[in-house]
Amino acid sequence: MKFKRSDFPRNFTFGAATSSYQIEGHSFGGAGPTHWDSFAATPGNVVRSENGAIACDHYHRFEEDLDLMQAAGFDAYRFSTSWARVLPEGRGTPNPEGLDFYDRLTDAMLERGLKPCATLYHWELPSALADMGGWRNADIAKWFGDFTEVIMGRIGDRMHSVAPINEPWCVGWLSHFMGIHAPGLRDIRATARAMHHVLTAHGTAIQVMRGLGMQNLGGVFNMEWPIPHSGSEADYRAAQRYDGYYNRFFVEGIFKRQYPETVLEGLEPHLSDGWQNDFDLIAQPLDWVGLNYYTCKRIEAAPDAPWPSLTEHTGALPRTQMGWEIYPQGLADFVRRMTREYTGDLPIYITENGMANADHVIGGEVNDQNRVAYLDAHLSALRETITEGCPVRGYFCWSLLDNYEWSLGYEKRFGLVHVDFESLKRTPKSSYHALKLALSQ
């Protein structure tokens, strides 16, 4: 690495992130079925119809994985809780095994000096709630609040930080408009309501946790920097629409009590009556904001297509295994924009950043120099913003482990640690060792 810990401010937090369904093994410990299980079982939705039944078996191997975190010198572990593991039917009687698991996991982090940074929901909706409309149903805010009270009533006293929902855009748009993630819908009415209800659920969870006396609560948003495909006015306006529904919709709801006009042009006819009355709930005060950043997107107008009337392109920059352009400047630009337009002095954490790479174990080692270069470039861009005075307080690499990459199955590897999905053997990659050295200096 071209950086070392001492290049960053004192008390800057370095961590790695994972999510429950992607690593735990959902067939263990009394977890209930989720909409991801049925989505993956439907032909054509997921590569080889793979699912999270075993994943990385983190459920049984979490101590080994946390040992790797500790040995690398990380300060914090960003993990998520599974709604269906805690409440197999989404509501009603909690699963004691699920609560016990998160109890053990929390204590194991603390024993290793790792700050527990929880995300309540990372996409695995209990099937019973999906049957009732899932994120399209306005009642989901109450259901999510009840789940929040159960899980945080058990482990909330030991959390360093908590965010309710990971990447609202993926829960709302990717899953209900593009159909790429569960529940796999392509319906603009479902999209509008899901995007709004994600925010009412977020606000409800914040209220519940405040009621439990919890502090250091935030929100986590994924963002892609939009670049007009050409210099035309039409492409510029198309990029603004993309920016509206991808990057601005959720943060404007929380920090400005409004939605972008460019998005309401398409979604407002499909929102429920009285949606404007929910902003007091949505705009609960936060203690920090998290940004998940990976890439940029080239946007071209498609005037003959329905709203949002655009197409996406990939440019000529080097790409990751996902086909995503490597554009570190976008990370810095988002930090600056969030500070300037939305959050002011509120602490900013980069809650996910990383790359998929075609990694292979050769001679007992994984030489992923592309990932080392990727992390270096993004951390360098981040340091620029800190020098300018932006209140960036931490950075979490995605991900600790190679894992279940949703509709892409087990093909795309984001981990600092290689996982053999047959034997489940863990092999730290060159990027892991490089980070370990950098964090020791």
N, C-alpha and C positions, 0 to 999 in steps of 0.2 A: 504494500500500500504506500501511496505517496503522502499519507497523512499519519499522524499519531494522536493519541488522546489529548496530549498537552497542547495541540493546535486548536482545540475547542475550549469554550468557556468552562470555568470550574463548575462542577455539578451538572454538566451536560450529560444527558442520559443516553447510553447506547444499549440497544436491545435487539431481540429478534422476535418475530411474530409467527403464529400458527393459527389454525382454526379447528374447532372440534370435529366436525364431520370429516374434514380432510385428513385427520391423523389418528383419531382415537380408536376407531373400529366400532361402528354403530351396532354391531350384532352382539356386543358385550354389555353386561351390567344392567339388563332390564330396560334399555332404551326402547321407546316406542317407534313405530314406523313414521317416516317423513315423506314429504312430497318429492324429495330427491330420490328416495328408494323407488317410487313408482315411475318417476320421470326416467330414471336410468334403466328400468325394466322395459320401457317402451322402445321397440326397435327404431334405430336411427337417431336417437337423441344423444347418446353418449358413445364414445369410441369403445367398441367391443362390449357395449352395455355394462361397463364396469361401474361399480358402486363403492360406497364407503363401509361395507360390512366389516372388513378387516383393516383397510387402509395401512397405517404404520404401526398398528397395535399399541399406540401410545397409552391406551387404557391400562395395559399391563406393564409397559416399558417406560412410564413417565419418569421414573427415577434415573434411568440411564440417560434419557434425553435432557433432563435438568442438570445432570452431571456435565454433559457436554456444554450447556449454557454457562455453567459456573466456570468450567475450565477455560472457556474462551475469554472470560473476563467481562461478560455482559453484566449490566446493572439491573436489567428488567426483562421480564418475559410477558409479551402481549399474547394472551390466549383468549379463547372464547368458550362460552358455556352452551351446551346443547339443550334447547327448550324441550325436545322430545326425550332426552335422557332424564331431565328433572321432572317433567310432567308428561308421561307417555301419551296421554290423551289431549295434551295441550292445556287442560284445565283439570280441576278436581284433585285427586289424591296424589301427592308427590311420590316419586320412586326413591325409597331410602338408599338403594345402591348408588343412584346417581348423585344424590346429595353427599353421600359419604365419599364418593370419588373426588368431587371438587373440594371437599374438606381436606382430603389427603394431599391432593395436588397443591392446594394453597399452602399448607404447612410445609410441604417439601420445598416449595420455592423459598419460603422464609428461612428455612434451615440452611439454605445455600446462599443466603444474602441477596436473593433476586426479588425485586419489587413486583408484586402481582398486579398486572395491568389488564383488566378484564374487558371483554366485549360481550354483551349479553346475547346478541343474535348475529350469527354469520351464516344465514340462509337456509338452515334445515328446519322448515316449518312442520310441526306435527301434522300427520295426515288427517286426523280428526278435524283440525281447524281448516285445513285445505278443503275438506269436504263441505265446509260451511262458507266457502268463498274466500278464505285466506285473507290476503291483503286487500281484496276488493271490499271486504265487509268492514264497515265503520266500527263494529264491536271489537275489532282486533286490538284497538288501543287499550281497552279494558282488559282483554285477555293477556296482553303483553305486560300491562301493569301488574296483574296478579302473578305472572311468572317472575317478574322482577322482584316482587316482595318475597316470594318463596326462596329464590336462589340467593338474593342479597341478604335476606334475613338469616341465612346460614353462614355465608362467607364474607359479607360486606364489611364486617368489622376489621378485616385483615387486608382489604384491597388498597393498593396505592392509588389507583385511578380506575374509573369505569366509563365506558361509552355504551350507549344502548344498542346501536345498530351499525354494523359494518357496511359501508358503501351503499347508501340508499339508492343511488342510480341503478345499481345492479338488481336490487330487490324490486324496484319499480319498473324501469324502462327495459333493461336487458331481459327480464323474465316475463314481462307482460306485453311489450311492444315488439321486441325482436324475437322472442320465443326461444332464446338460446339457453336460458337457465330455467329450472323449475319455477312455476308450473308449466312453462312452455307455451304461453299464450301469445297471440298476435292480434291484439284487440285494443284500440285506442281508448275505449271507455274504461276497460279494466286498468289500463296504464294510468290514466288520469287519477282514478280513485286510489290505486295502489300507491302512487307517488305521494298523494296527500296523506293517506293513512299511515305511511311510514313515518311521516313527521308528527302526526298526532300521537302515534305510539312512542316515538322518541320523547316527546314532551311529557307524556304520561309517566314514562319510566324515570325521567329526571325528577318529576314531582314525588314519585314513590321513594326514590333514593334519598331525596332531601328529607322526606318524612322519617326516614330511618336514621337521620343524623349524619348521612354520608357527605363527604366533600371530595373535591378534585374530580368532578364529573365533566365529561366533554362530549364532543360529537366527531365522528370520523367520516370523511368525504373523499371519494375517489375523483380524480380530475385528469382530463386529457387536454393538452394545449391545442386549440384549433388554429389551423393555418389555412387561409384561402388558397384554393388550388391554383388560381391565377390572380391577376391584378384587377379583374373585373368587379364592378359594383355588385353584380349578382352573386358572385362567389363570396365577396365580403359579407353580404347580408346572410348568406347561407351559413357561413362560419359563425356569425352572431347567433343564429337560431340554434346551432349545435352547442355553442357555448352556453346558451340559455338553459336548454334542457339537460345538458350533461353537468355543467360546472356551477351554474348560478342558482338553479331552481331551489335546491335544498338549503344552501347557505343564506339565500335571500329570505326564505321562509323563516329561518331561525333568527337571523341578525337584522332583518329589515321589515319583518311582518308583511311580506308581499311576495308575489311571484313575478318573474320577468314577463313583460308584455309580449315578447317574442314567443314565449311558451304558451301563454294564455290564448293566443290566436288559435292554437291547435287544440289545447286541452280543456279550456273553460267550458265549452258546450257539453262536456262529458263529466264534469265534476258534479257532486251532489249539491242540492240546494243548501245554502247557508255555509258553504265552505269558508267564506271570508270571516266567519265568526270564530274560527279555530286558532287564530294566530296568537291569542293570549296563552293558549296551551302550548303551541308549537315553540314560541319564543322564550322558553324558560332560560334564565341566565346560565351560562356555562363558565367553567373555570379554565378551559383550554380548548383548542381545536386541533384535530388530527387531519393530515393530508396524506392520502395514498396516491402516489404518482409513479407512472411507468413510461409514458410515451406521449407523442403528439399525434394529431390526425389531420390530413389534408382534406379540405371540404370543398366540393364543387356543387354549384346550384343545379337542380334538376327541375326546371320550371313546369314541366309537363306532368310531374309526379305529384301525388297528394302531399299535404303537409306531413313532415317538415320540408319536403321538396329539396332534398339534397342527396348526394352520394359521397362515400368516403373513399379516400385513396391512401396509398402508402408511397412516400417519396424515396429519394435516392440515398438516404443516410443508412449506415450499417444497422442491421436488424437483429433482434433476439430470436430464439427458437420459436417464439410466438408469432414472428413476422412483424413485431412492433419496432418502429424506428427508435433509435437511441438518441434522445434529445434532452440532455441535462439542463439546458437553458430553460426549458419549460418548468422544471421544479423551482428554480430561482424566481421565475416570473410569477408563479402562483403564490409563493411566499410573499413576494412584494405586494401583489394585488390583494391578498387576504388582509395583510397588515394595513394597507392604505384604505381599502374600501369597506371592510367588514369588521375586523377584529381589533384593530388598534394595538394596545399593549397586551392583549390576551396572549398567553403562551401558545406557541405553535409547536407541534410535534409532527415529524414525518413518521407516520404510523405504519406505512408500507412503502418499500422501494426495493427493487431487485429485478433479476432477469431469469428467464428460462434459457437453458443451455443444454445442448445434446451431450450430456456428461456420461462418461464410461469409466469403470474401474479398470485400470491397466497396471499390473504389477502391484496391486494393493493400494494404488493411489488414484486420485481424480484430479487431473490438471485442468482447472477451469479458469485460465488466465483471462478469458473474455469477461467473466464475472468480476474478477479483481479490477479490471479496467473500468467496467461499468460502475461499480461502487465508488471507485476513486473519482470518476468524473462527476458523479452526482453529489458526493460529499464536498468536492471542490466548489461546485456551484452553490451548495448550501452555505459554505464558509463565506462566500461573497456576500450573501444576504445578512449574515451575522455581523460582518464587518460594517455593513451599512446601518446597523442598528435594529434589524428585524428581530423580534423576540423568539427566535428558534431555540427550543430547550431540549430537544432530543431527536433521535433517529433510530428507527426500528427496521432492520432488514427483513424482507420477505424472501425466503422463509427459512426457518431453522432447518427443516427437513424437506426432502423431496416428498410429495404427497399426492393425494387425489385431486387432480386439477379439473374438477367439475365435468363439464361436457366433453373435455378432452381426455378424460380417464387418467391413466398413469403415464402418459407419454411425455408430458412437458415437465421438466425438472427445474424447480426454482430454488432448491435447498442449498444451504451451506454444507449440509451433511447429506451424502448419498445414501439412499435406502434401496436395498435389493428387495423388491416386492415379492420375491419367492421365499427367501430365507429371513427377510426383515433385518438383515445385518446393516448396521450403520457404519459408514466410512466418511470421516471428515474430509472435505475437499480442500484444495489449495486455498480457496477463498476463506474458508474457516481458519486455516492456519495463519493466513496473512492478516486477517482481522484480529486474531488472538495476539499476534505480535504488536500490531498497531495499538491495541487497547492497553498493552502493558507499558507503553512508553509515554 
